[in-house]
C-alpha cells in the first residue's frame, strides 16, 4: 500500500514538472515567433502558461 502511494505521488510530480517545462517551451516559441525577440521570449518563458493563455485569448 505504501509503495503505491509513493508511485502515485512520484508520477504526479513528474507530470507537473513536464507540464511546466512544456508550458515554458511553448510560451517561448510563441513569443519568439510573434515578436522576434530573445529577451521577450525569456520573459514569456518565465511566465509560462500565463502567457500561453493570454496569447490564445488575445489573438
N, C-alpha and C positions, 0 to 999 in steps of 0.2 A: 504494500500500500504506500509506504513512504517513498519507494523508488518511483512510482507512478506520479506522485506529486512533484518530485524533482524534475522528471522528464517534462511534465506539462509546463512548469514554470520556466524551464530552460528553453522550451520551444516558443513560449510567448515572448521571452526576452529576445530570442533570436529573430522572431518575426518583427518585433518592434524596431530592432536595430536595422534590419533590412529595409523596413518601410521608411525609416528616417533617412537612410543612405539613398534610397531610390528617389525620395522626395527632393533631397538636396540636388541630386544629379539632374532631375527633371527641371527643377527651377533654374538651374544654371544654364541648361541647354536652351530653354525657352527665352531666358533673359538675353543670352548672347546672340541668339538668332534674331531677336527683336531689336535690341539696342546696339549690337556690335561693339560691346564694351566689356572688357575683362573685369574691371572694377565693379560695375553693376552686377555682373554675373556672380561675383564672390559675395556681394551683399545679399543678393536674392537667394543664393545657395544657403546662406546662414538663416534666412527666413523660411526656407524650405517650403512646406506645404502651404503656408500662409500666402506666399507669392503665387504659387500654382493656382490656388483657389481664387485669388484676386484676378489673375490673368484670365481664367475661364469666365468669371463673371463680367469682367470689364470688356474683353474682346470676344 
